[in-house]
Amino acid sequence: ENTTVNFEVSLGKKEIPVKQIAIPNIFYFEQTQGVVKVVFTNQGVETVVFDQEVTTEDFPIVLDLQGTGIGTVDVYLDDVKDSTQEINFDEGSN
């Protein structure tokens, strides 16, 4: 008697949103191959999600990214930053 029981009702496992991005051909002029590196930053954590030598036939490079809130994608070509893209995981599909 007089026992307190605390409990929490789970709504199940929360799904982490996935966004798909496509990186177009970023080669310059007559360049036909190079090393493309994609760095994804989300919640302060940086992750290299792609780092390969590619040719023009490999574009677009399509990647599925999983995260929460706002994330950024930095694209490098031969170790030089080419672009930065912001992704909002709280919005609907990309």
N, CA, C and O atoms as a Tinker XYZ file with bonds, in Angstrom:
   376  protein
     1  N      0.837000   -1.183000    0.000000    73     2
     2  CA     0.000000    0.000000    0.000000    64     1     3
     3  C      0.880000    1.242000    0.000000    63     2     4     5
     4  O      2.034000    1.203000    0.425000    81     3
     5  N      0.308000    2.358000   -0.490000    73     3     6
     6  CA     1.019000    3.623000   -0.639000    64     5     7
     7  C      2.306000    3.486000   -1.459000    63     6     8     9
     8  O      3.332000    4.084000   -1.134000    81     7
     9  N      2.231000    2.692000   -2.520000    73     7    10
    10  CA     3.376000    2.515000   -3.400000    64     9    11
    11  C      3.179000    3.385000   -4.637000    63    10    12    13
    12  O      2.112000    3.376000   -5.251000    81    11
    13  N      4.218000    4.136000   -4.997000    73    11    14
    14  CA     4.166000    4.969000   -6.201000    64    13    15
    15  C      4.895000    4.254000   -7.315000    63    14    16    17
    16  O      6.020000    3.787000   -7.139000    81    15
    17  N      4.242000    4.172000   -8.470000    73    15    18
    18  CA     4.855000    3.557000   -9.638000    64    17    19
    19  C      4.875000    4.600000  -10.746000    63    18    20    21
    20  O      3.828000    5.089000  -11.169000    81    19
    21  N      6.064000    4.934000  -11.209000    73    19    22
    22  CA     6.205000    5.862000  -12.340000    64    21    23
    23  C      6.370000    5.043000  -13.609000    63    22    24    25
    24  O      7.122000    4.069000  -13.644000    81    23
    25  N      5.662000    5.448000  -14.638000    73    23    26
    26  CA     5.842000    4.757000  -15.908000    64    25    27
    27  C      5.709000    5.757000  -17.049000    63    26    28    29
    28  O      5.101000    6.818000  -16.907000    81    27
    29  N      6.292000    5.391000  -18.175000    73    27    30
    30  CA     6.270000    6.237000  -19.358000    64    29    31
    31  C      5.705000    5.413000  -20.502000    63    30    32    33
    32  O      6.101000    4.266000  -20.708000    81    31
    33  N      4.785000    6.000000  -21.237000    73    31    34
    34  CA     4.204000    5.312000  -22.382000    64    33    35
    35  C      5.000000    5.707000  -23.620000    63    34    36    37
    36  O      5.116000    6.887000  -23.949000    81    35
    37  N      5.531000    4.730000  -24.282000    73    35    38
    38  CA     6.317000    4.988000  -25.481000    64    37    39
    39  C      5.396000    5.062000  -26.693000    63    38    40    41
    40  O      4.443000    4.293000  -26.818000    81    39
    41  N      5.704000    6.002000  -27.578000    73    39    42
    42  CA     4.968000    6.099000  -28.834000    64    41    43
    43  C      5.664000    5.295000  -29.925000    63    42    44    45
    44  O      5.356000    5.435000  -31.109000    81    43
    45  N      6.591000    4.466000  -29.518000    73    43    46
    46  CA     7.327000    3.655000  -30.478000    64    45    47
    47  C      8.634000    4.336000  -30.845000    63    46    48    49
    48  O      8.927000    5.447000  -30.403000    81    47
    49  N      9.392000    3.657000  -31.646000    73    47    50
    50  CA    10.688000    4.170000  -32.067000    64    49    51
    51  C     10.486000    5.335000  -33.020000    63    50    52    53
    52  O      9.769000    5.216000  -34.013000    81    51
    53  N     11.121000    6.466000  -32.716000    73    51    54
    54  CA    10.985000    7.637000  -33.581000    64    53    55
    55  C     11.881000    7.462000  -34.801000    63    54    56    57
    56  O     13.070000    7.168000  -34.677000    81    55
    57  N     11.300000    7.645000  -35.967000    73    55    58
    58  CA    12.064000    7.487000  -37.192000    64    57    59
    59  C     12.894000    8.729000  -37.446000    63    58    60    61
    60  O     12.401000    9.850000  -37.329000    81    59
    61  N     14.154000    8.526000  -37.795000    73    59    62
    62  CA    15.025000    9.645000  -38.145000    64    61    63
    63  C     14.805000    9.934000  -39.630000    63    62    64    65
    64  O     14.909000    9.034000  -40.464000    81    63
    65  N     14.498000   11.208000  -39.960000    73    63    66
    66  CA    14.204000   11.545000  -41.358000    64    65    67
    67  C     15.386000   11.266000  -42.295000    63    66    68    69
    68  O     16.549000   11.384000  -41.908000    81    67
    69  N     15.057000   10.896000  -43.527000    73    67    70
    70  CA    16.055000   10.661000  -44.569000    64    69    71
    71  C     15.784000   11.638000  -45.707000    63    70    72    73
    72  O     14.643000   11.800000  -46.139000    81    71
    73  N     16.839000   12.284000  -46.186000    73    71    74
    74  CA    16.740000   13.174000  -47.341000    64    73    75
    75  C     17.683000   12.651000  -48.411000    63    74    76    77
    76  O     18.777000   12.171000  -48.112000    81    75
    77  N     17.252000   12.749000  -49.644000    73    75    78
    78  CA    18.096000   12.324000  -50.754000    64    77    79
    79  C     18.629000   13.564000  -51.452000    63    78    80    81
    80  O     17.875000   14.490000  -51.753000    81    79
    81  N     19.928000   13.580000  -51.708000    73    79    82
    82  CA    20.515000   14.692000  -52.459000    64    81    83
    83  C     21.168000   14.132000  -53.716000    63    82    84    85
    84  O     21.591000   12.976000  -53.752000    81    83
    85  N     21.242000   14.967000  -54.739000    73    83    86
    86  CA    21.900000   14.585000  -55.989000    64    85    87
    87  C     22.947000   15.648000  -56.301000    63    86    88    89
    88  O     22.633000   16.835000  -56.394000    81    87
    89  N     24.175000   15.218000  -56.459000    73    87    90
    90  CA    25.262000   16.134000  -56.777000    64    89    91
    91  C     25.485000   16.093000  -58.284000    63    90    92    93
    92  O     25.836000   15.049000  -58.834000    81    91
    93  N     25.281000   17.231000  -58.954000    73    91    94
    94  CA    25.454000   17.263000  -60.406000    64    93    95
    95  C     26.943000   17.246000  -60.776000    63    94    96    97
    96  O     27.808000   17.294000  -59.901000    81    95
    97  N     27.219000   17.180000  -62.045000    73    95    98
    98  CA    28.599000   17.216000  -62.525000    64    97    99
    99  C     29.245000   18.529000  -62.097000    63    98   100   101
   100  O     28.786000   19.604000  -62.481000    81    99
   101  N     30.306000   18.443000  -61.303000    73    99   102
   102  CA    30.986000   19.644000  -60.815000    64   101   103
   103  C     32.352000   19.816000  -61.467000    63   102   104   105
   104  O     33.130000   20.675000  -61.051000    81   103
   105  N     32.651000   19.018000  -62.474000    73   103   106
   106  CA    33.946000   19.131000  -63.145000    64   105   107
   107  C     34.015000   20.445000  -63.929000    63   106   108   109
   108  O     33.002000   20.991000  -64.366000    81   107
   109  N     35.222000   20.918000  -64.083000    73   107   110
   110  CA    35.460000   22.177000  -64.801000    64   109   111
   111  C     35.880000   21.899000  -66.236000    63   110   112   113
   112  O     36.712000   21.029000  -66.495000    81   111
   113  N     35.299000   22.645000  -67.163000    73   111   114
   114  CA    35.664000   22.617000  -68.578000    64   113   115
   115  C     35.793000   21.195000  -69.095000    63   114   116   117
   116  O     34.804000   20.463000  -69.146000    81   115
   117  N     36.996000   20.794000  -69.478000    73   115   118
   118  CA    37.147000   19.479000  -70.104000    64   117   119
   119  C     37.622000   18.409000  -69.133000    63   118   120   121
   120  O     38.104000   17.360000  -69.560000    81   119
   121  N     37.493000   18.658000  -67.829000    73   119   122
   122  CA    37.882000   17.661000  -66.827000    64   121   123
   123  C     36.954000   16.456000  -66.943000    63   122   124   125
   124  O     35.737000   16.611000  -67.045000    81   123
   125  N     37.531000   15.256000  -66.929000    73   123   126
   126  CA    36.713000   14.042000  -67.075000    64   125   127
   127  C     36.781000   13.137000  -65.853000    63   126   128   129
   128  O     36.004000   12.189000  -65.750000    81   127
   129  N     37.701000   13.411000  -64.919000    73   127   130
   130  CA    37.753000   12.625000  -63.694000    64   129   131
   131  C     38.367000   13.442000  -62.577000    63   130   132   133
   132  O     39.107000   14.398000  -62.809000    81   131
   133  N     38.037000   13.038000  -61.345000    73   131   134
   134  CA    38.570000   13.720000  -60.178000    64   133   135
   135  C     38.036000   13.061000  -58.922000    63   134   136   137
   136  O     37.184000   12.174000  -58.979000    81   135
   137  N     38.552000   13.511000  -57.780000    73   135   138
   138  CA    38.116000   12.949000  -56.496000    64   137   139
   139  C     37.042000   13.864000  -55.912000    63   138   140   141
   140  O     37.270000   15.051000  -55.676000    81   139
   141  N     35.868000   13.279000  -55.687000    73   139   142
   142  CA    34.754000   14.004000  -55.077000    64   141   143
   143  C     34.606000   13.510000  -53.650000    63   142   144   145
   144  O     34.519000   12.309000  -53.396000    81   143
   145  N     34.579000   14.462000  -52.720000    73   143   146
   146  CA    34.370000   14.127000  -51.308000    64   145   147
   147  C     33.166000   14.916000  -50.818000    63   146   148   149
   148  O     33.043000   16.110000  -51.089000    81   147
   149  N     32.288000   14.246000  -50.100000    73   147   150
   150  CA    31.091000   14.875000  -49.545000    64   149   151
   151  C     31.140000   14.723000  -48.026000    63   150   152   153
   152  O     31.230000   13.614000  -47.499000    81   151
   153  N     31.079000   15.867000  -47.333000    73   151   154
   154  CA    31.120000   15.870000  -45.870000    64   153   155
   155  C     29.759000   16.365000  -45.372000    63   154   156   157
   156  O     29.321000   17.464000  -45.711000    81   155
   157  N     29.107000   15.541000  -44.570000    73   155   158
   158  CA    27.792000   15.848000  -44.013000    64   157   159
   159  C     27.962000   16.195000  -42.545000    63   158   160   161
   160  O     28.549000   15.428000  -41.782000    81   159
   161  N     27.440000   17.366000  -42.148000    73   159   162
   162  CA    27.506000   17.785000  -40.747000    64   161   163
   163  C     26.085000   17.920000  -40.210000    63   162   164   165
   164  O     25.256000   18.624000  -40.786000    81   163
   165  N     25.815000   17.233000  -39.093000    73   163   166
   166  CA    24.496000   17.292000  -38.474000    64   165   167
   167  C     24.669000   17.174000  -36.971000    63   166   168   169
   168  O     25.375000   16.293000  -36.480000    81   167
   169  N     24.016000   18.075000  -36.246000    73   167   170
   170  CA    24.094000   18.093000  -34.779000    64   169   171
   171  C     25.555000   18.148000  -34.301000    63   170   172   173
   172  O     25.913000   17.534000  -33.296000    81   171
   173  N     26.393000   18.897000  -35.042000    73   171   174
   174  CA    27.782000   19.077000  -34.651000    64   173   175
   175  C     28.708000   17.924000  -34.982000    63   174   176   177
   176  O     29.886000   17.952000  -34.626000    81   175
   177  N     28.189000   16.910000  -35.660000    73   175   178
   178  CA    29.004000   15.740000  -36.007000    64   177   179
   179  C     29.276000   15.745000  -37.509000    63   178   180   181
   180  O     28.349000   15.759000  -38.319000    81   179
   181  N     30.571000   15.734000  -37.869000    73   179   182
   182  CA    30.983000   15.706000  -39.269000    64   181   183
   183  C     31.235000   14.277000  -39.711000    63   182   184   185
   184  O     31.929000   13.523000  -39.029000    81   183
   185  N     30.672000   13.903000  -40.855000    73   183   186
   186  CA    30.852000   12.552000  -41.381000    64   185   187
   187  C     31.158000   12.627000  -42.874000    63   186   188   189
   188  O     30.453000   13.303000  -43.624000    81   187
   189  N     32.203000   11.937000  -43.299000    73   187   190
   190  CA    32.490000   11.831000  -44.729000    64   189   191
   191  C     31.571000   10.747000  -45.279000    63   190   192   193
   192  O     31.705000    9.577000  -44.921000    81   191
   193  N     30.633000   11.134000  -46.154000    73   191   194
   194  CA    29.644000   10.176000  -46.665000    64   193   195
   195  C     29.973000    9.688000  -48.075000    63   194   196   197
   196  O     29.361000    8.744000  -48.573000    81   195
   197  N     30.955000   10.346000  -48.717000    73   195   198
   198  CA    31.377000    9.921000  -50.050000    64   197   199
   199  C     32.787000   10.440000  -50.261000    63   198   200   201
   200  O     33.062000   11.603000  -49.964000    81   199
   201  N     33.688000    9.607000  -50.765000    73   199   202
   202  CA    35.062000   10.027000  -51.033000    64   201   203
   203  C     35.637000    9.056000  -52.048000    63   202   204   205
   204  O     36.217000    8.030000  -51.692000    81   203
   205  N     35.462000    9.402000  -53.334000    73   203   206
   206  CA    35.879000    8.480000  -54.394000    64   205   207
   207  C     36.342000    9.254000  -55.613000    63   206   208   209
   208  O     35.943000   10.394000  -55.850000    81   207
   209  N     37.202000    8.591000  -56.378000    73   207   210
   210  CA    37.536000    9.127000  -57.692000    64   209   211
   211  C     36.389000    8.756000  -58.624000    63   210   212   213
   212  O     35.956000    7.604000  -58.674000    81   211
   213  N     35.908000    9.751000  -59.360000    73   211   214
   214  CA    34.768000    9.534000  -60.254000    64   213   215
   215  C     35.086000   10.100000  -61.634000    63   214   216   217
   216  O     36.029000   10.870000  -61.813000    81   215
   217  N     34.263000    9.689000  -62.605000    73   215   218
   218  CA    34.349000   10.240000  -63.952000    64   217   219
   219  C     33.022000   10.924000  -64.272000    63   218   220   221
   220  O     32.076000   10.842000  -63.487000    81   219
   221  N     32.949000   11.585000  -65.397000    73   219   222
   222  CA    31.724000   12.308000  -65.759000    64   221   223
   223  C     30.511000   11.380000  -65.800000    63   222   224   225
   224  O     29.389000   11.821000  -65.553000    81   223
   225  N     30.727000   10.100000  -66.111000    73   223   226
   226  CA    29.613000    9.153000  -66.188000    64   225   227
   227  C     29.011000    8.838000  -64.825000    63   226   228   229
   228  O     27.898000    8.317000  -64.754000    81   227
   229  N     29.727000    9.145000  -63.737000    73   227   230
   230  CA    29.238000    8.825000  -62.385000    64   229   231
   231  C     28.240000    9.853000  -61.841000    63   230   232   233
   232  O     27.629000    9.633000  -60.796000    81   231
   233  N     28.079000   10.961000  -62.542000    73   231   234
   234  CA    27.130000   11.988000  -62.086000    64   233   235
   235  C     25.752000   11.717000  -62.654000    63   234   236   237
   236  O     25.654000   11.151000  -63.743000    81   235
   237  N     24.677000   12.094000  -61.967000    73   235   238
   238  CA    24.712000   12.692000  -60.635000    64   237   239
   239  C     25.048000   11.644000  -59.566000    63   238   240   241
   240  O     24.724000   10.465000  -59.703000    81   239
   241  N     25.706000   12.110000  -58.500000    73   239   242
   242  CA    25.990000   11.256000  -57.349000    64   241   243
   243  C     24.808000   11.414000  -56.396000    63   242   244   245
   244  O     24.557000   12.505000  -55.884000    81   243
   245  N     24.084000   10.322000  -56.162000    73   243   246
   246  CA    22.876000   10.369000  -55.327000    64   245   247
   247  C     23.185000    9.749000  -53.975000    63   246   248   249
   248  O     23.680000    8.625000  -53.887000    81   247
   249  N     22.881000   10.507000  -52.915000    73   247   250
   250  CA    23.162000   10.042000  -51.552000    64   249   251
   251  C     21.925000   10.191000  -50.679000    63   250   252   253
   252  O     21.192000   11.174000  -50.792000    81   251
   253  N     21.695000    9.215000  -49.811000    73   251   254
   254  CA    20.635000    9.298000  -48.802000    64   253   255
   255  C     21.287000    9.711000  -47.491000    63   254   256   257
   256  O     22.206000    9.050000  -47.007000    81   255
   257  N     20.805000   10.809000  -46.921000    73   255   258
   258  CA    21.352000   11.313000  -45.665000    64   257   259
   259  C     20.287000   11.261000  -44.586000    63   258   260   261
   260  O     19.122000   11.570000  -44.836000    81   259
   261  N     20.687000   10.873000  -43.396000    73   259   262
   262  CA    19.770000   10.739000  -42.274000    64   261   263
   263  C     20.197000   11.721000  -41.192000    63   262   264   265
   264  O     21.371000   11.786000  -40.831000    81   263
   265  N     19.228000   12.492000  -40.674000    73   263   266
   266  CA    19.576000   13.450000  -39.639000    64   265   267
   267  C     18.356000   14.104000  -39.027000    63   266   268   269
   268  O     17.217000   13.723000  -39.299000    81   267
   269  N     18.621000   15.103000  -38.190000    73   267   270
   270  CA    17.555000   15.863000  -37.546000    64   269   271
   271  C     17.906000   17.334000  -37.605000    63   270   272   273
   272  O     19.079000   17.702000  -37.665000    81   271
   273  N     16.867000   18.184000  -37.587000    73   271   274
   274  CA    17.101000   19.627000  -37.610000    64   273   275
   275  C     17.738000   20.066000  -38.915000    63   274   276   277
   276  O     17.346000   19.623000  -39.995000    81   275
   277  N     18.734000   20.950000  -38.799000    73   275   278
   278  CA    19.423000   21.473000  -39.974000    64   277   279
   279  C     20.773000   20.782000  -40.117000    63   278   280   281
   280  O     21.520000   20.647000  -39.148000    81   279
   281  N     21.074000   20.350000  -41.325000    73   279   282
   282  CA    22.377000   19.759000  -41.621000    64   281   283
   283  C     23.015000   20.490000  -42.782000    63   282   284   285
   284  O     22.332000   21.195000  -43.525000    81   283
   285  N     24.325000   20.330000  -42.946000    73   283   286
   286  CA    25.000000   20.923000  -44.094000    64   285   287
   287  C     25.786000   19.859000  -44.835000    63   286   288   289
   288  O     26.283000   18.896000  -44.250000    81   287
   289  N     25.883000   20.061000  -46.140000    73   287   290
   290  CA    26.630000   19.166000  -47.005000    64   289   291
   291  C     27.690000   20.005000  -47.717000    63   290   292   293
   292  O     27.367000   20.946000  -48.442000    81   291
   293  N     28.948000   19.656000  -47.502000    73   291   294
   294  CA    30.052000   20.326000  -48.197000    64   293   295
   295  C     30.586000   19.368000  -49.248000    63   294   296   297
   296  O     30.888000   18.210000  -48.958000    81   295
   297  N     30.700000   19.871000  -50.488000    73   295   298
   298  CA    31.183000   19.056000  -51.599000    64   297   299
   299  C     32.563000   19.578000  -52.010000    63   298   300   301
   300  O     32.748000   20.769000  -52.260000    81   299
   301  N     33.518000   18.654000  -52.071000    73   299   302
   302  CA    34.883000   19.003000  -52.449000    64   301   303
   303  C     35.242000   18.303000  -53.752000    63   302   304   305
   304  O     34.863000   17.154000  -53.976000    81   303
   305  N     35.978000   19.010000  -54.609000    73   303   306
   306  CA    36.511000   18.422000  -55.827000    64   305   307
   307  C     38.025000   18.548000  -55.739000    63   306   308   309
   308  O     38.559000   19.654000  -55.668000    81   307
   309  N     38.711000   17.414000  -55.743000    73   307   310
   310  CA    40.176000   17.385000  -55.624000    64   309   311
   311  C     40.652000   18.237000  -54.454000    63   310   312   313
   312  O     41.569000   19.046000  -54.596000    81   311
   313  N     40.017000   18.047000  -53.288000    73   311   314
   314  CA    40.363000   18.701000  -52.013000    64   313   315
   315  C     40.090000   20.206000  -51.972000    63   314   316   317
   316  O     40.567000   20.888000  -51.066000    81   315
   317  N     39.334000   20.732000  -52.932000    73   315   318
   318  CA    38.949000   22.145000  -52.919000    64   317   319
   319  C     37.430000   22.210000  -52.767000    63   318   320   321
   320  O     36.697000   21.576000  -53.526000    81   319
   321  N     36.957000   22.989000  -51.772000    73   319   322
   322  CA    35.503000   23.065000  -51.553000    64   321   323
   323  C     34.820000   23.670000  -52.775000    63   322   324   325
   324  O     35.179000   24.756000  -53.230000    81   323
   325  N     33.836000   22.954000  -53.293000    73   323   326
   326  CA    33.090000   23.396000  -54.464000    64   325   327
   327  C     31.782000   24.071000  -54.058000    63   326   328   329
   328  O     31.402000   25.091000  -54.633000    81   327
   329  N     31.090000   23.498000  -53.062000    73   327   330
   330  CA    29.789000   24.052000  -52.681000    64   329   331
   331  C     29.402000   23.605000  -51.288000    63   330   332   333
   332  O     29.942000   22.640000  -50.746000    81   331
   333  N     28.442000   24.337000  -50.715000    73   331   334
   334  CA    27.837000   23.987000  -49.434000    64   333   335
   335  C     26.333000   24.063000  -49.608000    63   334   336   337
   336  O     25.812000   25.017000  -50.187000    81   335
   337  N     25.642000   23.062000  -49.108000    73   335   338
   338  CA    24.183000   23.010000  -49.214000    64   337   339
   339  C     23.607000   22.751000  -47.830000    63   338   340   341
   340  O     24.121000   21.923000  -47.079000    81   339
   341  N     22.532000   23.468000  -47.498000    73   339   342
   342  CA    21.863000   23.260000  -46.216000    64   341   343
   343  C     20.658000   22.351000  -46.428000    63   342   344   345
   344  O     19.940000   22.475000  -47.420000    81   343
   345  N     20.445000   21.436000  -45.485000    73   343   346
   346  CA    19.308000   20.514000  -45.554000    64   345   347
   347  C     18.512000   20.666000  -44.267000    63   346   348   349
   348  O     19.064000   20.626000  -43.167000    81   347
   349  N     17.200000   20.842000  -44.425000    73   347   350
   350  CA    16.310000   20.929000  -43.253000    64   349   351
   351  C     15.545000   19.616000  -43.155000    63   350   352   353
   352  O     14.650000   19.341000  -43.954000    81   351
   353  N     15.911000   18.812000  -42.161000    73   351   354
   354  CA    15.269000   17.506000  -41.991000    64   353   355
   355  C     13.877000   17.615000  -41.393000    63   354   356   357
   356  O     13.114000   16.649000  -41.402000    81   355
   357  N     13.544000   18.798000  -40.872000    73   355   358
   358  CA    12.210000   18.991000  -40.274000    64   357   359
   359  C     11.149000   19.328000  -41.305000    63   358   360   361
   360  O      9.955000   19.315000  -41.006000    81   359
   361  N     11.593000   19.636000  -42.539000    73   359   362
   362  CA    10.636000   19.924000  -43.622000    64   361   363
   363  C     10.282000   18.642000  -44.333000    63   362   364   365
   364  O     10.905000   17.601000  -44.127000    81   363
   365  N      9.255000   18.737000  -45.185000    73   363   366
   366  CA     8.835000   17.569000  -45.971000    64   365   367
   367  C      9.931000   17.102000  -46.896000    63   366   368   369
   368  O     11.088000   17.488000  -46.732000    81   367
   369  N      9.594000   16.292000  -47.850000    73   367   370
   370  CA    10.600000   15.697000  -48.726000    64   369   371
   371  C     11.385000   16.770000  -49.459000    63   370   372   373
   372  O     10.893000   17.870000  -49.709000    81   371
   373  N     12.633000   16.417000  -49.799000    73   371   374
   374  CA    13.572000   17.337000  -50.415000    64   373   375
   375  C     13.246000   17.596000  -51.869000    63   374   376
   376  O     13.951000   18.356000  -52.533000    81   375
